[in-house]
């Protein structure tokens, strides 16, 4: 959704009083991100998708020994591709398998014990390496019967397109040095119950990752909807609300003061939308306030359930004849997730949006902590926050919007202060937030006051 962020000149004259004088306002755009936004290669993405399709099936329970068929061959090829990307940047990626054994369940989607193996590549940050942003895709594919591990299951769009996005994003971003760490995660067993994401989310929690953002790419290559619509200029971001980790005290606070539309996952969705508005003139993001499509799921869910900000990024229109289908023709309709159903130029554009968002977050400071707000029965609103420790910090931007508005529509850069008062802006009429900004203009996620 296109935001209506005010022009800079108008913001400088917004009615507000700072505790300290605001200084030079950082630039709103970075030429390097413009280059990244146009740098994704449809040809490379097509080559990656064709390679993944060539493995015949990538079902979680398919062959793991063959060099040419099954999920084992697919994940080894992905690992080798990340290794090649790392060699090109002087070893800047840590490439590894992250796995665990999932016990079989006679009544479930996995009948026998299986070793679920993810391929993970980490690009370490320079100044804040324990802060992470993560891009994921799904390795496995399926046909009509979720237990069928033998039939041809190309999985071209679902989800070779997502895997190709992680590889191409790595090719683009390993040319740069981020401040925070970037994780490219190709996850297994999505179709069998999101086990790959469960495994990596637990590792992130156990290893103490400050995981600031999870963007799950699940089907980013289809432009022809089953309803007859063809659309290559829109994307959907599914953004969930309060996670299961929400405490009773936090729930009471939200019920009293609001904030269910301002969870960290929904701030991440707004961030993606703002990056699209800034760097992609022909790509519009629609934010959907829901965990996922109705009655369905994706690999962002395990991270969300662990309390991490997580969203699903995907195509605007789905074609269900190309999802979870045996390869066949019935009534003149071709069924199956084949190469012909992928728009490689669109997949490249979605990948570029991933990369631009990741690097913007990874170059930005961390989000402000402990943001508080006061202004009850007063004509003005005051926000206060803890200082962010970042070597290139320029200051902070205060945001506010009407409750009926999806995106932040009003903002002001207030300089390097930790308290700011918006004069004649009544607390009851708006929602508020604060972002940290570095000297090059990169902004953190917006922190909603608690």
Secondary structure as GFF3:
##gff-version 3
##sequence-region A 1 450
A	DSSP	alpha_helix	8	12	.	.	.	ID=ss1
A	DSSP	beta_strand	17	18	.	.	.	ID=ss2
A	DSSP	alpha_helix	31	37	.	.	.	ID=ss3
A	DSSP	alpha_helix	42	53	.	.	.	ID=ss4
A	DSSP	alpha_helix	71	88	.	.	.	ID=ss5
A	DSSP	beta_strand	93	102	.	.	.	ID=ss6
A	DSSP	beta_strand	114	123	.	.	.	ID=ss7
A	DSSP	beta_strand	128	138	.	.	.	ID=ss8
A	DSSP	pi_helix	156	160	.	.	.	ID=ss9
A	DSSP	alpha_helix	161	173	.	.	.	ID=ss10
A	DSSP	beta_strand	180	187	.	.	.	ID=ss11
A	DSSP	alpha_helix	195	206	.	.	.	ID=ss12
A	DSSP	beta_strand	210	217	.	.	.	ID=ss13
A	DSSP	beta_strand	234	239	.	.	.	ID=ss14
A	DSSP	alpha_helix	248	257	.	.	.	ID=ss15
A	DSSP	alpha_helix	264	279	.	.	.	ID=ss16
A	DSSP	beta_strand	284	288	.	.	.	ID=ss17
A	DSSP	alpha_helix	300	305	.	.	.	ID=ss18
A	DSSP	beta_strand	310	315	.	.	.	ID=ss19
A	DSSP	three_ten_helix	320	322	.	.	.	ID=ss20
A	DSSP	beta_strand	328	330	.	.	.	ID=ss21
A	DSSP	beta_strand	333	335	.	.	.	ID=ss22
A	DSSP	three_ten_helix	339	341	.	.	.	ID=ss23
A	DSSP	alpha_helix	344	363	.	.	.	ID=ss24
A	DSSP	beta_strand	372	374	.	.	.	ID=ss25
A	DSSP	beta_strand	381	384	.	.	.	ID=ss26
A	DSSP	beta_strand	393	402	.	.	.	ID=ss27
A	DSSP	beta_strand	410	415	.	.	.	ID=ss28
A	DSSP	beta_strand	419	422	.	.	.	ID=ss29
A	DSSP	three_ten_helix	427	429	.	.	.	ID=ss30
A	DSSP	beta_strand	430	438	.	.	.	ID=ss31
A	DSSP	beta_strand	447	448	.	.	.	ID=ss32
###
